[in-house]
């Protein structure tokens, strides 16, 4: 595995995850109370024996930089690293990344600096567990130039993915990015029996979608990027490679979720808090790693908690009711607060008694949820100050709303922006 270099693509502006990406890049978005999205692909690499990892970012990378530098540290003799490659102007290029392939192209010098034969390319905003050694084995055994990880999806999901067509040996014979028309969908449809024949369970699903996980022979990758102006792997690189190279599929048959939208982020987190979550953060000796914060245990004083995740360092006061929710690190949940079907991301720091007194003197609520507050169907970003008897709920039924200084509605979910301040009695304004 020392013969493999990994590039984790952090994505663009993250507009579909806005306002969670207002002050952070997509891979830095918190997950399940104490993790960040970037922890998933990096942990999969580490448990697979891969420790030469670059994270390619472009926007709002400061918090991601801090998280990675504080989390992933290796001994000086093993040769391992997790480094950030942020977009930058050079003598060769003064443009922002124009797509996934262009992001790799602009960082090719780092690939060429390493004496490796294979380059693994991952996405930074997905939730799954994969042993990349199996992916590499498929690539090497099939003598492929490129291998694409794929899973079976239904038609509606297929419209948002790159869809593969395979021959009986799982060699890729066609690739279509985000097919929409009936004609295009029929072109890349695969019979469930044919999918089952490849060793995975189709459950009636008729499309094989790219997971955004690729293995390239290093020379193939370098040639494809140096000899073409193509910007995107799915739309341009793969259709061309299929005609001239051996492109193989690695079929995956386990939980996988693309955390690319607010609705997907919200649903994935709440499923993790359910009685039988589809994904466990510790499984068969393959944990998802994150930063060690050395926080105290959470204190729960006469509250009711059902089907929820409670992170470290929280204080939950008497009379609080928390149902089907995720409560992040250092959260303060005041007395008689109700949190239902919601994500409360917590805080980056504890407030000292002196700070609490000074803020109270200026009429500023403490970080957390004040007495009697209702939070339902919402996402409360970090460091929010919520006063007493507020109502954080989408009572209008609107799917979207304009952004205010404190909140907005996206996909029917009300979001409090990072650091928002809500005075006593606040409710979502009409619009």
N, C-alpha and C positions, 0 to 999 in steps of 0.2 A: 504493500500500500504506500510505501515511500516513493513509488514511481507514479504517483497521482498528485496533481495540483487541483485544488478546488476553488472555484469562483462562485460566490453567492451574490446574485444580482438583487440590489436593494430597491429597484423600481424607480419610477419617476416621481412626480409631485405627490402622488397618492391622492388624487382628487376624489376618487370614489370612497376613500376613508376619511375625507374631511368632515368635521373639524379635528378629528383625532390626529391628523397629520399637519395641523396648523403650526405646531411648534416642534415637531419631530418627524423623522423619516418613517416610512412604513415599517421597516424591520424593528424599529424601536418602540412600536406601539405595545403597551402592556397586555399580557395575556394571563387569564386564570388567576389574577390576584397578585402573583409574585414573579411571573416570567415576562419575557418579551418575545415577540415573534421570531427574532433572529436566533433565539436560543434553540429553536427546533432544528433547523438545518445544521447548525454548528454541533449540537449534541449528537445528531445522527452521524455526522462525520467522525466525531471522537469515538463513539462506541463502535464504529466500523474500522477504526484504526487509521483514519485520515487526520493528519494534523498540520498540513500545509494549506492554509485557508486564507483567501482574500475576500473581503466584503466590499462590493462595488456600489458606491452611493453617489448621489448627486445633490439632494436637497435636505436641508435641516439635519445634518449629520452629527451635530455636536453631542446630543444626548446618546446617540448610538456609539460614538467614539468613546465616551466616558464609560458606558456600560461594558463595552468589549475590553477596554484597557483594565477595568477593575475586576473582570470576571475570568477571562481566559489568559492565564499566565502559565508558561511552560518553563521547565528547567533549561539551563543554557546549553546542555549537552545533547538534548534529543532532537534539535532541529525543528521543533514545532513552532507554529505561530498562527495567530489570527490577527490580520492587519486590515485596516480600512484603506481603500483606494477611492478617494473622493475626486469628483470631476474637477479638473484644473486646466488652465490654459498652458499650452506648451508651444515650443517653436514649430511642432508638427501640426498642431490642431488647436484652434481657439473656440471651437463650438461645444455646446452642451451635447450630451449623448442623444442620438437621434433614434435609438431603439436598442433592443437587447443585443443584437450582433455588434452594433456600433459601440456600445458600452464596453464589450470585450475587445473590440478592435483598438480602441483608444488606450487600452491597458495591456496590449500584446507584449510590450517590452518586459513586463513583469512575468509573463508566461515564459518568454524566451530566456529569462534569467535563471530558470530552474531546469535541471537535467531530468526531465520526466518524459514519459511516453504518452500519458493520458491526462486529459483535462476534464474534470467533472464540473458541470455548470448547474447551479441550483437556483431556486427562487427563494426570496426572503420573507414571503408572506403566506406560507402554507403550514397546515398542522397535520402531521403524519409521522409514522415511525418506519424507517426503511434501513435494512442492512445493505449498504452500498457495495459490500463485497460480492453479493449475489448479482447486482447490476454489472459490476466489473467482470465477473466470471462469464456472464452471458455475452458481454461485448467481446471478450478475448476468445472464448470458445467458438463463437460464430465468425471470427475473423472480420468483424465489422469495422468500417471506418467511423461510423457514428451509431450510437444506440440511444433510443428515445424511450423513457419510461412511460407507460400508458396504463389506463384503467378503463373499465367499461362504464359508460354513462348512458342516461336516457336522452331523448331527443332535445328537450328544452335545455339541458346542460350542454349538449353538443353544440348548440348555436353560439356558445360563448367560449369554445375551446378550439384548438387545432385537432383535427380528426384524422386518424391514420387508417389506411387500407392495407391489409397484410396478405401475404401468400401463406400456404400451409406451414412453412418453416419459420413464420413470424418475421420474415423480411418485409420491410415497408415498401409497398409498391405505389402508394399514393398518399398525399398529404394535402388537406384543405383547411385553411385557417377560417374559423368561425362561419361555417356554411349556414345560409339563411333560407335559400329557396328550396322548394320541394325537390327540384332536379339535383341540386348540389348535395342535399342530405341523402338522397337515394344513391348517389355516386359513391359515398363513403360508408354506407350502411353495411354492417356485418351481421350475418345470421347468428342468433344466440348459440346455436349448436356449434358453429365455427369458433366462436369465442371460447366456449366450454372445451373444445378440442385442444386449445392452447394451454389448458391446465388451470384456468381460473373460472369462477362461477359468474355467469352473465346475469342470472336472475331476470332474464327477459330483456336486458339492455342490449341495444343494437349498434352502439357506436364505441369506438376505442379512442379515447381522448389523450392527448399529450399532457403530462403532468408538469411540464416545464422543468424536467430533470433530464439532462443529456450527458452522455460521455462521448468525447471526441478523441481520436488519435491526435496527438499534438500537431503533427505535421499536416493532417487534414484540416484542422481548425485554422492554423496559420495560413495555409494556402487559400482557404475559402475566404478569409477576411482580407488578405493582402491582394488577391487577384480580382476581387469584385467590390463594388461600391455598396453592396446590400447592407441595409440597416437592421433587418429583423430576421431572427432565426425561423420563425413559423411561416411568415409570409413569403420569404425569399430564399434563405439559405437551404432549408430542407427540400422544397420542391426541386431545386436545382441539383442538390446532392443525390436525391433518389434516382435521377436519370444517369448519373455518372459514378456514383459510389455505392458501396454496400451499406445501407442504412437498416439497422435491426431494431426490433421492438423488444422491450423488457416489460412483460405484463405483470402488473401489481394487483393484488387482490386483498386489500385491507383498507382500514379507515384512512381517508384523505379529504382534507377540506381546504379550499382556496379562500383565505381570509382577505378577499379583495374589496368587499363593500361593507358598509355599516351594518346592513341586515345580516350578512354572513358572519361578521365579527360578533354581533349580538347573539345570534342563534348558537354559534359554536361555543361561546362562553357559557351560556345557560345549559347547554347539553352536558358540558363538563361538570356542572353542579348537580346533575340529575342522579337518581338512585343508581342507575346502571349506565355510567358515562361511556360513550363510544371510544374514548381514548383515555388511557391512564398515563400519568407522568412518570411513574415508576413501573417497569414491566420487564421481567426476565433479565434483570441486571443491566438494562439499557435505559437509564434515567434520562430525563431532560434536565440539563444543568442550567444554573443561573447564578447570579451574583450572591455571595454569602453576605448578608446584611447584619448578622449578629443582633437581631432584634429580640426583645423579650417575648414571652408567650402572650397570646391574646387573653384579655380578661373579659369574661362575660358575666354580668351581674343580673340574674333574674330575668333574662331575655328568653325568647322562644326562637329557635333556629331550626328550619326544616329544609332539607335538600339544598344546602348551600355550601360554598367554599369560603372559609374564613382564613385569611393570611395572617402572618406574624405581626405582632406589635399593635393589635387592635384593642380598643376599649369599647365595649358594647354595654350600655347602661340599662337599668331596670325598666321593664315594660316594653322594650324594643321587640319587634317581630320581624324576622328576616326569613323570607320564603323564596326558594328557587332563585337564588341570587349569588353573585360573586362579590366578596368584600376584600379589597386590596390592602396592602401593607399600610400600617400606621393609621388605619381608619378610626375615627371617633364617631360613634353612633350614639346620639343623645337619648335621654329617657323618652319612652313612649313613641319612638320613631318606628315607622313601618316601611320596610324595603321589600318590594315584591317584584319578581321577574325583572331584576335590574342588575347593573354592573356599577359598583362604586370602586373606583380605582385607588382611593386612598391618598397618601401624602408622601412627599419626598423627604420630610423632616418632621420632628416633634417640635412643638412650640413650648418654650420655657414658661414657668409661672410669671416671670416678669413680662414676657412678650404677650401672654394672655391678658394680663392686667392692663398693659398699655393699649392693646387693641380694643379691649372692652371700653376703656375710657373714651376712645374715639368712635364708639358705636360699631366697631368692626367685629363680626362673628368670628369665633374660632374656626380653624380648619376642621371640616367634618359636617355632620348633619345635626342641626339644632333640634331641641325638644319639640315633639309632636309633629315632626315633618313626615310627609308621605312621599315616597319615591316609588313609582310604579311604571314599568315598561320604559325604563330610562337608562342612560349611561351618564355617570357623573365622573368627569375626568379628574385628574389629580389636583390637589391643593385647592379645591373649591371650598368656599366659606358660605355655609348655608344657615340662615337664621332660623328662628323658632317658628313653628306652625306654617311652614311653607308647603306648597303642593307642586311637586315635580311630576307632572302627569300630562299626557296629551289628551286633554279633555275636548279639544275641537274636532278630533278625528281626521285632521289633515295629514296628508302623507309627507308634505314638505312645508317649510316655512322660511321666511327671510331670516338671516342671521342677525341677532341682537348682540349686545355686548356680553350677555350672560349665556344665551342658549339659542338653539335652533332645532327644528324637527327634520330628520332625514329618515326616509323609508318608514315613516310612522313612529319613529323612536325619538324621544326628546333627549337632546344631548346638552349637558352643561359643559362649556368650554373650560380648558385648563385655567385654574386660578380665578374662576368666576366668583363674584360676591353677590349673594342674595340676602336682602334684608328680611326682617320678620314679616311673615304673611305673604311672601312673594308667590305669585302664580304665573304661568306662562301667559304672556300678553296676547290679546286677540290681534288678528291681522287680516 
